[in-house]
Amino acid sequence: MPRATPRGMLLRRRLLSVALALQAAGCGPLLWHDGTAEVARAHSADMVARDFFAHQNPDGESPFDRLREAGIEWSGGAGENIAWGYPTAAAVLAGWLGSPGHRAKLENTAAVTTSAD
């Protein structure tokens, strides 16, 4: 069995925190989506490489544009929550839950897949 990396362990804790918060809000279980995760990883790398922090990249592409370009289809809505500068995954989640817009995306009961970077 492969050993979990520190990054992998952090990601698992982050997703568990999100999943537990969503369960408390009455949402069903989430399913991981590899393609969406790759889109998230690429966007994170792009933000680092081009020194920006935004949902829309400097070329004007939105999260929805990036999903479409990757051939990912969705129904029931899609959303993107990003965070930077928080000391822990728990602090990120607290920040998202304290923001009405971010919280609404997280608690969208039509959403059933998730990914993270």
N, C-alpha and C positions, 0 to 999 in steps of 0.2 A: 504494500500500500504506500503510495507517495506521501511524503510528509507535507503538511501544510506550510506554506511560506508565511512570514509575518504579514505581508500584504494580503494574502488570501484569508488569513485569520481575521484581520481587520475588516475586510469586506464582508465576511460571514457575520461578524458581530453587528456591522452596520445594517445589513439586510434583516437580521433577526430583530433588531430594534424597530425598524420600519414595519416589519410584518406584525409584531406584537401591538404596535400603536394602531395599525389598521384593523386588526382583529378587535381591539377594544372599541373601535368606531363602528363595528358592525360589518366590515368588509370581509369578503371571502378570502380564501387562500390565494397567494400569488404564485405564478409560474415563471421560472427563469426563461429568458429568451436570448440565446447566444448572439443572434444578429443584432439585436438592439444593444446588447452589451458592447459589441464591436463598434457600433456607431458612437456610443458614449465614450469608449476609450479613444477613438480617433478624434472626437471633439475635444476631449481633455488634452490630448497631445498637441492639437492645433492651438488651443488657448495658451499652452506653455510656449510653444515654438514662436507664436506671433504676438505674445505678450498682450493678451486681451482677456477679459472675463465677461462673457455675455452669452445669451441664448443664440443671438444672431452673430455669425462670424463676420470678419471684415469684408468678405465677398458678398454679404447680404443673404447668406443661406440660413434658413431657420431650422429648428429641430425637425420639422415636418419635411423640409426639403432634403435633409440628410437621410431621414428614414426612407423617403421615396427613392432617392438615388441608390440606396442599398437594396432596393427591391423589397422592402418590408411593407406589408399591408396591415392595416389595423381597422377596427371598427369600435364604436363606443367612445371615441376620443383618445387622444394621446397627450402627454405632457412631459415636461422636462423640469426637474429641479436640480439646480447646481449650487454648490457652496464652496467657499474659500475662506481661509483664515480662522476657522473654528478649531479649538484645541483638541476636540474629540468627536467621534461619530455621534455620541449622545448629545453633544452641544449642537451639532448640525440638525439632528432630528428635532430638538427643542426649538431651534430657530425656525425650521420649516413649519412646525405645528403652531408656532406663535404668529405666523404670517397667514392671513386669511386666504390669499391666492395660492400659496404653496400648500397649505392644508387642504384646500378644495381639490387640488390635483391629486394629492396623496389619498384622500378619502373618496375619490371617484369610484363608486361601486361598479361602474362599467369596465374599469381597468382590471385586467386579470394577469398581465405579464409585467415583469420588472427586470431591470438590469442596473448595473452600477459600475462605476470605475473609481 
